[in-house]
Amino acid sequence: MQEKLNFIKNIFGFKGKSLKISSKNKINFLEQFSNLINSGIPIINSLKIIMYQTKDKKIKFMLEKIISDVNKGGNLRESFEKFPKIFGYFDLSIIEMGEVTGALGNSIETIKNKEEKDRELKGKIIGALIYPIVIVSLSTIMIGVFMVFVIPKIQKMYADSKVNLPELTQKVIQISDFTQKNISYIILAIFIFILLFHIFKTNKFTKIYWDNFVLRIPLFGGLIKKKILAIFSSSLGILLKNGVMINKSLSISSKSLGNDYYEKNLNDINSRVSKGVQLSELMGINDIQSGKENFLFPIELASVVKIGEETGNLPDLLIKISKKQNKEIDSVVKNIQTAIEPLVIVIIGIVVGTIIMAIMLPFFNMVNVV
């Protein structure tokens, strides 16, 4: 019976390495866990309380495994490490430091706070993108319906009336004919494009090129870069503040960004930092006088790192600038929405208006003839 249950769990993703939970559920779990630990309740008891209370089957499954591992003598970091889709390198390092220092409750709270900030950042980015994507998608569907179903009927009506069609109307009818005759190929081409795009974006060999490209997209590239830098500054600052060495902190922070291009460059930087080169220098601090700016790291961040290196206050300054970057993201999102929404509406209005004009022009010609 247990074997059948395990088989079913594996089918539905209830397997350690592939198990995922939503960011919201992760935050709720971390908040409960930190509150219980800080209240003086032992780790095992805290985990059991959450396991009995939760209605989320995935969290319940995860906690069963963690409790079993800890009962067998394993530490919390090793138990959490078996769920890589839920707990990343940053989480594991902070948990490890919490176990070593005896401040596990505070460490869990630190992870929870960062997860909340990252979730908020992601929400802002999605908020900036969702409106134009929805409008363009709905408009494309509407135009497609016009081309496939409406225009052919109007074309037949004009053919029966033997009216001379303006050039604009003829062009629209030609596009409609092509769309109607090749609709299956068009749908197949769209499907193949989406599939290839997904592969290119996720394949480990090509993802780095996509991640480099998105940083250079007008308007949106700057927003994505600010999000990455906010996460990087926050992660690096928190890790350093918790006593993690600079090389390990850079390695962990680079893996938490979700951008392979940044990760590769940070790994290169990390290897040079280990040889004694200052981080601020590798971020381009020496280019200020020449007026150049590192594409990946703005002068402001490099300057803050330089001051932190000189004063020994790097962790606090990084956390402080990450908060400033979060505020800047709010401003950038508003600017993008202000700029992109009218532009999308105007472009769609021109396309739809052109189609309507193409439909109506023959009517006007018929009226003039009469």
TAFEN-V550568 format. One record per pair of residues at least 24 apart in sequence whose ideal C-beta (glycine too) atoms are under 7 Angstrom apart, sorted by the first residue. I is the first residue (numbers start at 1). GAP is how many residues later the second one is. Records with the same first field share a line. If there is no record, write none. Layout:
# TAFEN-V550568
I=GAP  GAP
This chain:
# TAFEN-V550568
9=52
14=44  47
16=49  66  67
17=67
18=67
19=39  43  64  66  67
20=65  66
21=35  37  38  65
23=92  96
25=31  34
26=60  89
27=85  88  89  92
29=30
30=78  81  82  85
31=81
33=75
34=71  74  75  78
37=67  68  71
38=67
43=27  33
44=26  27
75=24
88=167  168
89=163  166  167
90=145  162  166
93=146  151  159
94=148
97=145  146  147
110=128
114=120  124
117=117  209
118=113
121=106  109  110  205  208
124=205  206  209
125=98  99  102
127=206
128=95  205  208  209
131=206  210
132=208  209  212
135=209  213
136=208
139=209
143=208  212
146=209
147=28  29  32
148=31  32  35
151=25
152=24  28
154=205
158=204
163=199  202  203
164=201
165=197
166=195  196
168=189  190  193
169=189  192  193
172=183  186
207=53
208=52  53  56
211=48  49  50
212=49
215=46
219=117  120  121
222=110
223=106  109  110  113
226=99  102  103  106
227=102
228=29  31  34
229=72  96
230=92  95  96  99
231=25  26
232=25
233=68  85  88  89  92
234=85  88
236=82
237=78  81  82  85
238=81
240=74  75
241=74
246=27
247=26  27
262=34
265=31
278=31
279=26  30
280=25  26  29
